[in-house]
């Protein structure tokens, strides 16, 4: 098949959608398909290199540096028209993705649409709290419009499926969890050699237990809950043997640094900033526990990356994680800041044997998210979309 994947975000940007799109892009090419990515660029001109078509976009600094492009580009359309496309796969909602719907319409080919992001969790970026109810209604209507335009819809989890149905979409929805390649995250001898000196490079001694927070540092990720809970933990248990490590960047980094300072725990918290996508696995491998308080995830790829790295996971309970994490068997849930403090102490004081069993169970539990299953399920959706156009 000849497939164009449309996304407003792509590597080297680091976020769940960019990672999912790249996984799909590489999988399709590995299995003999002609796959292309259509995305934004900081350049002034359209570029087409290594099957990635980039269209100039305006940087949105308040949205973690995302870029917004115009919804149509004549030069890019001419290139796409020459690729003899069988279908387009749309992964976001704005400029590039609206262009994807236009391409599908003009070329009279089917479109597959994956709903990755719960935009109702992001309205504060635009509203600052004003007219928030109206904004959420507008987003629901916009989401519904996008889904009704698509030939087939993909939801990466049951959580997003529930949302899609709740806003009135009556079309069939395919639940296809994003798969990813586990090998580079595994805690084997080869990978451990690559990270043997990382602690020294970033200034963390070998005797410290590393508590890892990794991802876009933004309000919806609720990292402030982790900081406040960590403060409670330090006060209650007088721990001197841990350090909280933030890997990633985003609009809330300054606020979090200020919060750490006001809580008096700056010396126990380290902000690494943005790292290259190919280096992300290293930070899992030097960590003793992965922490997350977000309840805005649609699938939770970072949770699975941690589990693939044999790092125990302690995260805030969310319906989306039911089936991914089994409490006290493949990971651990907490409810709020105080509960976080108690659960953190509990996990850090488990025996190595108990933690090894948890990590082993976790690794087995994510087998269903492997690349092969993801690829076969996506191809089935593509075939169904094409049949509807016969």
Number of C-alpha atoms within 10 A of each C-alpha: 16 16 22 27 25 28 25 26 25 24 14 12 17 20 18 22 23 17 20 18 22 17 18 21 21 13 20 20 16 11 9 10 14 18 22 26 23 27 24 28 23 13 12 10 12 15 15 15 8 7 14 18 21 23 27 19 21 16 16 11 11 13 14 18 14 17 22 20 22 15 14 17 14 8 12 18 16 10 12 17 12 8 14 13 21 19 25 28 28 28 25 21 24 17 21 29 26 21 23 30 25 16 23 22 13 11 16 13 19 25 27 26 27 22 22 21 19 17 14 16 15 17 18 16 11 13 13 9 11 11 12 15 12 12 19 17 13 13 15 19 14 13 18 17 12 19 23 15 15 21 23 23 26 25 23 20 21 20 19 21 19 11 14 22 14 11 13 11 16 12 14 11 18 19 18 21 23 27 23 22 14 18 11 17 22 21 19 13 8 10 16 15 10 11 18 13 12 14 17 11 10 11 9 17 12 11 8 15 18 22 24 24 24 24 21 23 25 22 19 17 19 17 24 21 18 23 20 20 20 26 20 19 21 17 11 12 11 10 11 10 10 17 21 25 22 24 20 21 20 18 16 20 19 12 14 19 18 13 16 21 13 10 14 11 18 15 10 16 18 18 17 13 16 18 15 12 13 9 11 19 20 20 22 29 24 23 23 17 22 24 25 24 24 19 18 18 21 21 22 20 20 18 23 24 23 27 30 28 26 26 29 26 27 24 24 22 19 16 10 18 21 12 11 20 24 16 17 12 15 22 23 21 23 20 13 15 21 16 15 25 22 17 19 20 15 11 18 16 10 11 9 10 8 12 21 15 13 23 22 18 18 26 21 12 18 19 13 13 19 15 18 14 16 19 19 12 16 21 13 11 19 22 12 15 21 17 10 11 10 6
